[in-house]
Amino acid sequence: MTGGLRFGVEEEFLTVDPVSRVVTPAAPGIIKRARETLGDRVGAEFTDMQAEARTTPCVTAADLHAQLVEGRAVLASAAAEIGVGVVAAAAPVLGRVVPAAVVDDDRHRHGDEAYRALHDEITICSAHVHVEVPDRDRAVLVSNHLRPYLPTLIALTANSPYWCGRDTGYASWRTISLQRWPVAGPPPYFTSARHYDQTVEALLGTGALVDQGTIFWDVRPSHHLPTLEIRVADVPLTATETALLAVLVRALVGRALAAVEQGDPGPQVPPALLRAAYWRAARDGFRGAAVNLADGTLSPAIDQIDTLLDQLPSPGRWPAS
């Protein structure tokens, strides 16, 4: 099952001045040129300092990796044509982003009105892995199964220790920054797609969401694709690391889907411990201690990573993908 699930990735990048290395609002020009080659596989993000490259749905890891490499290369070439660069960093290393260069359209102006100073730190980049699932009911139950592994994925992919010239002391400042948003972080535990939809409808009514695109939970059913979107990771430094992340996420989804089809709705994780595990993973990455969600004790993060991998099929038993 794991190898048969189609999957794809969205990667976000910062646009920078190639000499000073500070972030610069050059994304519109880069995207315009990159679209000549990539078409819809490139697009804008929240600010004019970010550009996104996407893959098409893939069956094999080799296809996915090739598209990731191509997307990065085309964006870099398009940037060079106008005298700028793109970098795979999850937060601005140098430069000023307050106020953020938010894209000027009706949707983002509405977001500015709703979220105000939260937009000051929206210049952050992640990697979103989409995995195809049979239906939305199973998607939200798979989400329940993924919740315990989200801190481990944060630790594995942490790539934002700096913020605008300052060493934050965290491995993933992007993760910490996002926690201030009204609908962000680990998703709630859901019993069905109807439960999910009722929750989203209530949140829309409060004004905490501009639209379904501002659901920043780290796992969510896509509102426009037949996929479950796992968006917990900082954008990795290399295309190979992103491909490995996507293969790992697909394996987790495949295992969770099998459990759901056996009638397992997923484990209940104490929200307070999950929040603490997020904080610990974002602070220390994979070199520090991690929170055991069963009892709140600490153990080396690398041990939790090994445990996660041990629970999945060994590479020798994975399909050729």
LOZA-158931 format. One line per field, with one value per residue: residue in three letters; z, x, y of N, C-alpha, C in turn; residue number from 1. Coordinates in steps of 0.02 Angstrom, whole numbers, m for minus. Atoms other than C-alpha are relative to their C-alpha. Last residue first. Example, Ala and Ser with C-alpha at 12.3 -4.5 7.8 and 13.67 -1.06 7.14 Angstrom:
BEGIN
aa <- (SER; ALA)
nZ <- (m3; 0)
nX <- (m42; 45)
nY <- (m59; m59)
caZ <- (357; 390)
caX <- (684; 615)
caY <- (m53; m225)
cZ <- (37; 0)
cX <- (m39; 45)
cY <- (55; 60)
i <- (2; 1)
END
This chain:
BEGIN
aa <- (SER; ALA; PRO; TRP; ARG; GLY; PRO; SER; PRO; LEU; GLN; ASP; LEU; LEU; THR; ASP; ILE; GLN; ASP; ILE; ALA; PRO; SER; LEU; THR; GLY; ASP; ALA; LEU; ASN; VAL; ALA; ALA; GLY; ARG; PHE; GLY; ASP; ARG; ALA; ALA; ARG; TRP; TYR; ALA; ALA; ARG; LEU; LEU; ALA; PRO; PRO; VAL; GLN; PRO; GLY; PRO; ASP; GLY; GLN; GLU; VAL; ALA; ALA; LEU; ALA; ARG; GLY; VAL; LEU; ALA; ARG; VAL; LEU; VAL; ALA; LEU; LEU; ALA; THR; GLU; THR; ALA; THR; LEU; PRO; VAL; ASP; ALA; VAL; ARG; ILE; GLU; LEU; THR; PRO; LEU; HIS; HIS; SER; PRO; ARG; VAL; ASP; TRP; PHE; ILE; THR; GLY; GLN; ASP; VAL; LEU; ALA; GLY; THR; GLY; LEU; LEU; ALA; GLU; VAL; THR; GLN; ASP; TYR; HIS; ARG; ALA; SER; THR; PHE; TYR; PRO; PRO; PRO; GLY; ALA; VAL; PRO; TRP; ARG; GLN; LEU; SER; ILE; THR; ARG; TRP; SER; ALA; TYR; GLY; THR; ASP; ARG; GLY; CYS; TRP; TYR; PRO; SER; ASN; ALA; THR; LEU; ALA; ILE; LEU; THR; PRO; LEU; TYR; PRO; ARG; LEU; HIS; ASN; SER; VAL; LEU; VAL; ALA; ARG; ASP; ARG; ASP; PRO; VAL; GLU; VAL; HIS; VAL; HIS; ALA; SER; CYS; ILE; THR; ILE; GLU; ASP; HIS; LEU; ALA; ARG; TYR; ALA; GLU; ASP; GLY; HIS; ARG; HIS; ARG; ASP; ASP; ASP; VAL; VAL; ALA; ALA; PRO; VAL; VAL; ARG; GLY; LEU; VAL; PRO; ALA; ALA; ALA; ALA; VAL; VAL; GLY; VAL; GLY; ILE; GLU; ALA; ALA; ALA; SER; ALA; LEU; VAL; ALA; ARG; GLY; GLU; VAL; LEU; GLN; ALA; HIS; LEU; ASP; ALA; ALA; THR; VAL; CYS; PRO; THR; THR; ARG; ALA; GLU; ALA; GLN; MET; ASP; THR; PHE; GLU; ALA; GLY; VAL; ARG; ASP; GLY; LEU; THR; GLU; ARG; ALA; ARG; LYS; ILE; ILE; GLY; PRO; ALA; ALA; PRO; THR; VAL; VAL; ARG; SER; VAL; PRO; ASP; VAL; THR; LEU; PHE; GLU; GLU; GLU; VAL; GLY; PHE; ARG; LEU; GLY; GLY; THR; MET)
nZ <- (7; 38; 73; 32; 11; 43; 70; 14; 39; 71; 5; m13; 59; 56; m14; 14; 73; 25; m16; 50; 59; 57; 26; 54; m13; m12; m72; m43; m8; 11; m48; 25; m30; m70; m43; m13; 59; 0; m32; 34; 66; m10; m23; 55; 47; m28; 5; 71; 15; m34; 35; m44; m27; m32; m72; m18; 14; m52; m51; m48; 34; 4; m67; m13; 39; m36; m60; 20; 21; m59; m37; 35; m13; m69; m2; 33; m42; m55; 25; 8; m66; m24; 30; 66; 36; m7; 66; 31; 7; m63; 11; m60; 5; m68; m37; m37; 28; 73; 17; 48; 66; 17; 44; 32; m34; m4; m50; m61; 11; m17; 42; 58; 67; m8; 32; m50; m31; 49; 0; m61; 8; 45; m35; m50; 35; 26; m58; m23; 43; 68; 4; 33; 13; m52; 8; 9; m41; 20; 22; m35; 43; m22; m56; 21; 26; m57; m39; 38; m22; 47; 63; 19; m49; m45; m16; m69; m30; 16; 20; 0; m64; m8; 46; m25; 56; 58; m19; m12; 66; 28; m29; 24; 35; m44; m51; 13; m7; m70; m35; 9; m47; m66; m6; m17; m66; m54; m14; 36; m43; 22; 12; 13; 33; m10; 52; m20; 55; m22; 50; 45; 2; m2; 67; 15; m9; m23; m40; m52; m45; m38; m51; m52; m37; m49; m52; m47; 32; 2; 67; 14; 68; 52; 16; m34; 28; m39; 31; m3; m38; 27; m27; m23; m72; m37; m49; m43; m13; m70; m46; m24; 57; 25; m46; 9; 64; m7; m40; 41; 51; m31; m26; 55; 26; m51; 5; 62; m9; m45; 37; 52; m31; m23; m29; 19; m38; 17; 44; m17; 54; m13; 61; 1; m15; 62; 11; m36; m69; m52; m20; m39; m53; m65; 3; m48; 0; 70; 29; m13; 44; 70; 16; 4; 60; 60; 22; 71; 31; 43; 38; m35; m26; m72; m29; 2; 37; m35; 53; m9; m3; m1; m36; 12; m48; 31; m46; 35; m11; 51; 64; m7; 0)
nX <- (30; m50; 4; 42; 67; m5; m8; m71; m33; 18; 71; 7; m23; 46; 60; m14; m4; 68; 30; m23; 42; m33; m49; m44; m72; m30; m7; 36; 69; 39; 51; 69; 47; 18; m58; m11; m10; m61; m58; m18; m27; m66; m49; m13; m43; m68; m25; m15; m63; m53; m18; 14; m63; 13; m11; m60; 7; m37; 45; 12; 42; 68; 30; 14; 59; 59; 11; 20; 70; 42; 0; 44; 69; 16; 5; 63; 57; m1; 24; 72; 30; m3; 55; m12; m53; m68; m25; m38; m73; m34; m33; m41; m58; m15; m61; 19; m31; 9; 67; m1; 23; 68; 29; m56; m16; m71; m5; m34; m72; m30; 30; 22; m22; m68; m47; m33; 48; 14; m58; 2; 56; m22; m50; 36; 35; m49; m27; 53; m3; 26; 33; 65; 20; 39; 73; 30; m29; m66; 13; 58; 59; 40; 44; 67; 36; 19; 50; 63; 37; 54; m15; 44; m9; 57; 3; m5; m63; m19; 55; m12; m27; 12; m45; m12; m5; m37; m70; m28; m10; m59; m61; m15; m64; m56; m14; m62; m57; m6; m29; m72; m20; m4; m54; m62; 8; m14; 57; 62; 38; 68; 6; 68; 5; 65; 10; 7; 5; m30; m51; 27; m46; m69; m29; m21; m72; m38; m56; 18; 50; m32; m42; 46; 20; m53; m5; 57; 63; 53; 28; 56; 20; m11; 59; 54; 63; 57; 46; m20; m62; m51; 10; 69; m4; 43; m33; 49; m8; 13; m51; 17; 15; m63; m24; 43; m17; m66; 7; 34; m46; m50; 32; 17; m63; m26; 39; m18; m66; 8; 36; m46; m44; m66; 5; m51; 7; 64; m3; 42; m3; 14; 23; 5; m67; m39; m36; 30; 18; m15; 51; m31; m42; 34; 72; 35; m23; m12; 61; 0; m47; 20; 56; m25; m40; 42; 35; m12; 65; 21; 61; 62; 36; 9; m60; m56; m52; m52; m37; m8; m68; m2; m57; m7; m30; m31; m19; m31; 33; 50; m29; m41; 42)
nY <- (m67; m39; 7; m49; 27; 58; m19; m14; 52; m1; 18; 72; 37; m13; 38; 71; 6; m1; 65; 47; m5; m32; 47; m20; 4; m65; m14; 47; m21; 61; 18; m4; 48; m9; 9; 71; 40; 40; m30; m62; 18; 32; m50; m47; 37; 0; m69; m9; 33; m37; m62; m57; m28; m64; m8; m37; m71; m38; m27; 53; 49; m27; 5; 70; 18; m26; 41; 67; m3; m10; 63; 47; m19; 17; 73; 20; m18; 47; 64; m6; 2; 69; 37; 30; m33; 27; 20; m53; m4; m13; m64; m1; m44; m24; 19; 61; 60; 0; m23; m56; 21; m19; 51; 34; 62; 15; 54; m23; m5; 64; 52; m39; 21; 24; m46; m43; m45; m52; m44; m41; m48; m53; m40; m39; m54; m48; m34; m46; m59; 10; 65; m1; 69; 35; m3; 67; 52; 22; 68; 29; m8; m57; 19; 18; m58; m42; 36; m1; m58; m18; 33; 55; 53; 5; 71; 21; m17; m69; m44; m73; m22; m72; m38; m68; m48; 25; 8; m67; m29; 32; m27; m67; m2; 14; m51; m36; 44; 19; m58; 6; 51; m30; m49; 34; 32; m48; m45; 18; 46; 16; 72; 22; 65; 33; 50; 69; 48; 63; 15; 51; 57; m24; 0; 68; 9; m58; 27; 48; m29; m55; 30; 24; m61; m15; 52; m5; 20; m50; m5; 45; m19; 49; 41; m35; 25; m24; m47; m70; m2; m45; m67; m5; m13; 46; 43; 34; 71; 18; m22; m68; m44; m26; m52; m58; m30; m32; m61; m49; m25; m43; m60; m45; m27; m47; m61; m34; m32; m57; m52; m25; m50; 22; 67; 49; 62; 31; 58; 58; 49; 71; 33; 73; 26; m6; m63; m56; 16; m48; m47; m54; 29; m3; m10; 43; 70; 17; 29; 72; 34; m12; 44; 69; 6; m5; 60; 12; 16; m55; 15; m19; 59; m12; m28; 47; m35; m38; m35; m72; m26; m73; m29; m72; m46; m58; m54; m56; m64; m14; m19; m60; m60)
caZ <- (m272; m294; m162; 16; 87; 73; 139; 301; 325; 459; 649; 654; 570; 707; 842; 763; 761; 942; 984; 891; 999; 1153; 1291; 1401; 1506; 1474; 1497; 1330; 1231; 1259; 1245; 1149; 1204; 1094; 933; 825; 837; 1003; 1010; 882; 949; 1129; 1085; 984; 1123; 1248; 1137; 1120; 1309; 1338; 1204; 1282; 1132; 1093; 977; 806; 739; 727; 627; 523; 378; 495; 535; 350; 323; 465; 387; 218; 295; 388; 231; 132; 264; 254; 64; 71; 198; 92; m60; 39; 96; m83; m142; m21; 126; 188; 194; 377; 404; 478; 317; 295; 168; 152; m28; m148; m195; m169; 19; 60; 213; 352; 446; 520; 558; 468; 411; 319; 148; 214; 215; 316; 472; 653; 607; 734; 602; 503; 660; 679; 498; 521; 673; 585; 434; 542; 636; 470; 405; 553; 735; 739; 860; 846; 720; 779; 752; 683; 689; 793; 741; 881; 855; 683; 751; 855; 705; 596; 734; 699; 778; 915; 999; 900; 819; 757; 587; 523; 611; 625; 676; 533; 458; 572; 463; 577; 738; 660; 592; 767; 838; 709; 748; 883; 770; 623; 683; 708; 533; 465; 542; 452; 285; 308; 317; 175; 47; m38; 13; m97; m2; m9; 71; 112; 132; 232; 212; 324; 282; 388; 531; 516; 462; 644; 668; 591; 576; 517; 421; 346; 298; 208; 116; 75; m4; m97; m178; m138; m89; 84; 87; 276; 386; 457; 349; 371; 310; 353; 393; 338; 396; 324; 218; 43; m45; m203; m291; m372; m530; m641; m746; m590; m513; m665; m658; m472; m497; m640; m540; m386; m486; m584; m428; m350; m511; m517; m333; m361; m511; m416; m263; m370; m390; m418; m417; m501; m410; m342; m334; m223; m219; m68; m40; m125; 24; 61; m73; m262; m390; m485; m549; m643; m792; m754; m903; m948; m771; m707; m789; m710; m543; m534; m574; m444; m312; m302; m134; m57; 83; 133; 60; 36; m132; m203; m143; m82; m128; 2; m48; m26; m76; m123; m132; m213; m173; m257; m141; m217; m122; 48; 0)
caX <- (487; 533; 412; 477; 543; 729; 694; 628; 440; 398; 399; 590; 594; 488; 593; 753; 681; 630; 807; 877; 770; 860; 735; 625; 477; 301; 216; 150; 201; 385; 459; 620; 797; 922; 1018; 864; 803; 831; 708; 580; 578; 559; 420; 325; 344; 275; 122; 98; 112; m23; m136; m131; m126; m280; m223; m302; m473; m426; m561; m447; m461; m395; m243; m204; m222; m101; 31; 11; 14; 174; 254; 200; 277; 442; 445; 406; 543; 668; 619; 641; 813; 861; 799; 918; 908; 741; 587; 535; 416; 240; 139; 65; m76; m199; m252; m399; m358; m451; m483; m333; m365; m259; m100; 10; m140; m122; m302; m279; m317; m489; m539; m502; m498; m506; m659; m765; m884; m740; m688; m863; m864; m692; m751; m909; m806; m686; m829; m912; m748; m750; m695; m567; m423; m367; m231; m53; 6; m103; m276; m265; m86; 40; 108; 174; 324; 380; 380; 470; 601; 655; 824; 799; 927; 857; 1022; 981; 1016; 837; 782; 906; 888; 768; 805; 726; 682; 710; 657; 495; 460; 487; 366; 235; 244; 109; m14; 1; m128; m260; m225; m260; m433; m453; m404; m514; m667; m601; m591; m470; m307; m174; m23; 24; 188; 206; 382; 397; 450; 429; 394; 236; 323; 248; 83; 46; 48; m125; m213; m388; m353; m193; m285; m418; m278; m209; m372; m403; m231; m63; 54; 124; 294; 306; 313; 430; 534; 708; 864; 968; 932; 750; 657; 632; 789; 800; 874; 828; 940; 936; 1002; 848; 906; 984; 811; 745; 894; 871; 684; 719; 850; 739; 593; 703; 779; 607; 541; 683; 657; 471; 505; 637; 524; 397; 209; 205; 69; 142; 281; 273; 386; 344; 415; 435; 493; 337; 239; 103; 155; 166; 171; 270; 211; 71; 187; 360; 459; 383; 316; 494; 502; 343; 385; 555; 485; 347; 469; 588; 539; 715; 786; 963; 1108; 1210; 1279; 1149; 1001; 874; 711; 652; 590; 433; 422; 259; 270; 180; 114; 28; m2; 57; 221; 138; 0)
caY <- (185; 2; m66; m61; m225; m182; m9; m86; m69; 59; 38; 33; 204; 282; 199; 265; 441; 422; 368; 519; 631; 568; 527; 634; 580; 645; 476; 414; 567; 536; 711; 731; 769; 859; 828; 797; 976; 1063; 1208; 1153; 975; 1035; 1156; 1028; 899; 1025; 1053; 865; 847; 977; 902; 727; 609; 501; 363; 333; 284; 98; 5; m108; 15; 149; 41; 17; 203; 237; 124; 207; 381; 343; 272; 425; 537; 444; 453; 639; 674; 577; 679; 840; 785; 746; 916; 1001; 1122; 1060; 1174; 1170; 1027; 1019; 1034; 860; 875; 732; 717; 720; 903; 1067; 1083; 974; 867; 941; 902; 1037; 1145; 1310; 1327; 1492; 1415; 1366; 1548; 1705; 1598; 1657; 1761; 1670; 1601; 1527; 1435; 1362; 1304; 1226; 1129; 1069; 1015; 913; 829; 789; 717; 600; 575; 715; 742; 922; 969; 998; 1177; 1315; 1393; 1553; 1593; 1610; 1435; 1484; 1577; 1429; 1312; 1440; 1458; 1280; 1237; 1365; 1476; 1623; 1671; 1846; 1920; 1922; 1762; 1620; 1437; 1396; 1225; 1093; 943; 793; 881; 942; 767; 697; 825; 773; 588; 582; 675; 554; 429; 562; 629; 455; 475; 642; 565; 412; 520; 630; 490; 367; 452; 534; 598; 782; 836; 1021; 1091; 1251; 1431; 1583; 1765; 1765; 1854; 2028; 1950; 1913; 2101; 2118; 1949; 2000; 2160; 2092; 1932; 2033; 2123; 1950; 1893; 2057; 2062; 2142; 2001; 2037; 2123; 2101; 2254; 2202; 2084; 2157; 2069; 1917; 1734; 1745; 1590; 1414; 1420; 1347; 1497; 1591; 1718; 1889; 1971; 1963; 1816; 1737; 1720; 1627; 1509; 1476; 1446; 1325; 1230; 1214; 1149; 1029; 953; 932; 855; 729; 685; 651; 541; 442; 428; 337; 360; 548; 682; 838; 926; 1102; 1255; 1403; 1579; 1692; 1872; 1944; 1881; 1753; 1629; 1638; 1499; 1369; 1200; 1286; 1316; 1246; 1310; 1480; 1484; 1511; 1681; 1750; 1668; 1751; 1923; 1907; 1838; 1985; 2060; 2049; 1945; 1991; 1891; 2053; 1998; 1877; 1981; 1856; 1768; 1643; 1470; 1366; 1183; 1095; 906; 761; 588; 442; 295; 131; 119; 123; 0)
cZ <- (26; m15; m33; m75; m30; m15; m47; m74; m13; m36; m73; m9; 9; m61; m56; 11; m19; m76; m24; 13; m53; m62; m60; m20; m61; 17; 16; 73; 43; 14; m21; 53; m28; 26; 74; 46; 18; m64; m15; 31; m37; m68; 5; 19; m61; m47; 27; m11; m73; m14; 34; m33; 44; 33; 24; 74; 18; m16; 55; 58; 43; m32; 0; 68; 10; m38; 37; 59; m21; m18; 63; 35; m35; 17; 71; 2; m30; 49; 54; m26; m4; 68; 24; m25; m71; m44; 9; m70; m23; m9; 61; m8; 67; m5; 73; 41; 40; m35; m76; m17; m46; m66; m14; m39; m40; 44; 1; 57; 61; m13; 18; m49; m52; m66; 6; m31; 51; 29; m51; 2; 61; m9; m43; 38; 50; m31; m21; 61; 21; m40; m71; m5; m29; m20; 61; m7; m12; 46; m29; m21; 31; m41; 24; 57; m18; m24; 58; 39; m38; 28; m53; m66; m13; 57; 54; 6; 72; 37; m9; m20; 6; 68; 5; m42; 21; m51; m60; 15; 5; m70; m28; 34; m23; m33; 45; 56; m8; 13; 75; 36; m7; 53; 71; 8; 20; 68; 62; 11; m32; 46; m17; m15; m7; m41; 16; m61; 27; m53; 21; m55; m43; m4; m2; m69; m9; 9; 23; 47; 58; 51; 42; 57; 55; 37; 52; 57; 54; m41; 1; m69; m23; m68; m57; m24; 34; m34; 46; m33; 10; 45; m27; 33; 24; 75; 34; 47; 39; 8; 73; 56; 21; m59; m27; 45; m13; m65; 7; 40; m41; m53; 30; 25; m56; m24; 51; m7; m63; 7; 43; m40; m52; 31; 29; 31; m27; 44; m23; m48; 22; m63; 16; m68; m3; 11; m66; m16; 33; 68; 57; 17; 39; 57; 70; m3; 42; m7; m74; m31; 8; m48; m73; m23; m10; m65; m63; m29; m75; m35; m38; m44; 38; 36; 75; 31; 0; m49; 34; m58; 11; 10; m7; 42; m26; 54; m39; 50; m39; 8; m52; m67; 0)
cX <- (48; m29; 53; m5; m47; m68; 3; 6; 72; 33; m24; m73; m8; 19; m51; m62; 12; m2; m72; m29; 20; m45; 34; 46; 39; 74; 34; 2; m41; m73; m33; m48; m69; m43; m17; 60; 14; 13; 64; 62; 23; 32; 69; 54; 16; 49; 72; 28; 20; 68; 58; 22; m17; 65; m19; 5; 60; m5; 33; m44; m13; m47; m72; m33; m19; m64; m63; m12; m24; m74; m42; m3; m48; m72; m18; m10; m65; m57; m3; m30; m76; m31; 0; m62; 8; 50; 71; 21; 24; 73; 41; 49; 35; 65; m6; 59; m22; 31; m12; m71; 3; m20; m71; m20; 52; 15; 73; m9; 38; 75; 36; m36; m25; 29; 72; 44; 31; m48; m9; 58; m5; m54; 24; 49; m38; m36; 50; 23; m53; 11; m25; m29; m70; m12; m35; m75; m32; 23; 65; m16; m60; m63; m44; m48; m72; m42; m26; m55; m66; m40; m51; 24; m45; 11; m54; m2; 9; 63; 28; m63; 6; 26; m15; 52; 17; 13; 43; 75; 28; 15; 64; 61; 20; 69; 59; 19; 67; 62; 8; 35; 74; 18; 4; 58; 63; m11; 16; m58; m68; m33; m73; 1; m73; m1; m65; m3; m2; m17; 39; 49; m27; 50; 72; 31; 24; 73; 49; 59; m14; m47; 36; 39; m50; m13; 52; 7; m53; m60; m61; m27; m56; m25; 16; m3; m61; m64; m57; m54; 22; 62; 55; m16; m71; 15; m52; 38; m59; 11; m12; 47; m16; m12; 64; 22; m41; 20; 66; m10; m33; 46; 50; m31; m14; 64; 21; m39; 19; 66; m7; m33; 47; 39; 67; m15; 48; m8; m71; 16; m36; 7; m8; m25; 1; 73; 37; 34; m26; m19; 24; m54; 40; 41; m30; m76; m45; 22; 8; m61; m2; 47; m21; m56; 26; 39; m43; m41; 5; m65; m22; m60; m63; m32; m7; 65; 62; 43; 48; 39; 0; 72; m1; 59; m6; 22; 34; 14; 36; m34; m51; 27; 43)
cY <- (53; 69; 44; m14; 52; m30; m60; 18; 18; m58; m3; m23; m75; m41; 9; m43; m73; m5; m3; m70; m51; 0; 33; m57; 22; m2; 66; 20; m48; 15; m66; m25; 11; m57; 4; m13; m73; m40; m39; 32; 63; m16; m30; 49; 43; m35; 5; 71; 10; m31; 38; 66; 59; 23; 70; 12; 42; 75; 40; 24; m62; m52; 25; m9; m73; m19; 22; m46; m70; 1; 5; m67; m48; 16; m23; m75; m25; 14; m53; m65; 6; m7; m72; m37; m26; 36; m26; m23; 68; 20; 21; 58; 3; 38; 21; m27; m61; m60; 1; 20; 61; m34; 22; m62; m38; m60; m21; m49; 24; m2; m65; m45; 50; m25; m22; 53; 47; 52; 57; 50; 46; 53; 58; 46; 45; 61; 53; 40; 51; 63; m16; m70; 2; m72; m31; 6; m68; m56; m27; m71; m36; 10; 57; m14; m16; 59; 43; m34; 7; 59; 17; m31; m60; m50; m9; m76; m22; 22; 71; 37; 76; 24; 74; 36; 71; 55; m21; m6; 71; 28; m31; 31; 69; 7; m17; 48; 36; m42; m15; 57; m16; m52; 28; 49; m36; m31; 41; 49; m11; m51; m14; m75; m18; m65; m36; m45; m72; m53; m62; m17; m57; m58; 23; m6; m72; m18; 53; m15; m47; 29; 52; m32; m19; 66; 20; m50; 0; m25; 45; 13; m46; 25; m47; 72; 32; m25; 19; 42; 72; 2; 44; 67; 14; 9; m44; m46; m27; m75; m13; 23; 71; 48; 32; 57; 63; 35; 36; 65; 55; 31; 48; 65; 50; 33; 52; 65; 39; 38; 62; 56; 29; 58; m21; m68; m53; m62; m17; m58; m63; m41; m74; m24; m76; m20; m1; 67; 64; m27; 45; 51; 53; m30; 6; 7; m45; m73; m18; m34; m75; m37; 8; m46; m70; m8; 9; m58; m8; m20; 61; m18; 19; m59; 8; 27; m43; 38; 49; 29; 76; 24; 76; 25; 71; 48; 56; 56; 55; 67; 19; 23; 63)
i <- (321; 320; 319; 318; 317; 316; 315; 314; 313; 312; 311; 310; 309; 308; 307; 306; 305; 304; 303; 302; 301; 300; 299; 298; 297; 296; 295; 294; 293; 292; 291; 290; 289; 288; 287; 286; 285; 284; 283; 282; 281; 280; 279; 278; 277; 276; 275; 274; 273; 272; 271; 270; 269; 268; 267; 266; 265; 264; 263; 262; 261; 260; 259; 258; 257; 256; 255; 254; 253; 252; 251; 250; 249; 248; 247; 246; 245; 244; 243; 242; 241; 240; 239; 238; 237; 236; 235; 234; 233; 232; 231; 230; 229; 228; 227; 226; 225; 224; 223; 222; 221; 220; 219; 218; 217; 216; 215; 214; 213; 212; 211; 210; 209; 208; 207; 206; 205; 204; 203; 202; 201; 200; 199; 198; 197; 196; 195; 194; 193; 192; 191; 190; 189; 188; 187; 186; 185; 184; 183; 182; 181; 180; 179; 178; 177; 176; 175; 174; 173; 172; 171; 170; 169; 168; 167; 166; 165; 164; 163; 162; 161; 160; 159; 158; 157; 156; 155; 154; 153; 152; 151; 150; 149; 148; 147; 146; 145; 144; 143; 142; 141; 140; 139; 138; 137; 136; 135; 134; 133; 132; 131; 130; 129; 128; 127; 126; 125; 124; 123; 122; 121; 120; 119; 118; 117; 116; 115; 114; 113; 112; 111; 110; 109; 108; 107; 106; 105; 104; 103; 102; 101; 100; 99; 98; 97; 96; 95; 94; 93; 92; 91; 90; 89; 88; 87; 86; 85; 84; 83; 82; 81; 80; 79; 78; 77; 76; 75; 74; 73; 72; 71; 70; 69; 68; 67; 66; 65; 64; 63; 62; 61; 60; 59; 58; 57; 56; 55; 54; 53; 52; 51; 50; 49; 48; 47; 46; 45; 44; 43; 42; 41; 40; 39; 38; 37; 36; 35; 34; 33; 32; 31; 30; 29; 28; 27; 26; 25; 24; 23; 22; 21; 20; 19; 18; 17; 16; 15; 14; 13; 12; 11; 10; 9; 8; 7; 6; 5; 4; 3; 2; 1)
END
